[in-house]
Amino acid sequence: VAASAIRATGSLARVLGPGFRSLAQQAAPALVKRGADKKAVVAEAVRGCLAALSTASCLTLAEAAELALAAMSRSTNTQLRSTAARWLAAAVSAADAEGVGRSL
């Protein structure tokens, strides 16, 4: 059930894009924490949803970086750190594809 809800959140993010911004800002911290879920189905849904938040411009690169870096520094859980690092890499790639990274 959790994986389906997380996938639905990612689908909404893709469709609504920047219109999903306020909800994305609320959901992203909880999603990062769920990235360490022992159930592979849930962890994969979390990674897909976080990628959707970045590629659909629901969160800025700075917001994604702040959340990901905070999660990596707070946790000793390697799975959570890995999820946060992958999300940060996806956010940087999405920003670079939009041309944001070139100005940095």
Helices and strands as residue ranges (DSSP letters): H 2-16, G 17-20, H 21-34, H 40-55, H 61-74, H 78-97, H 100-103
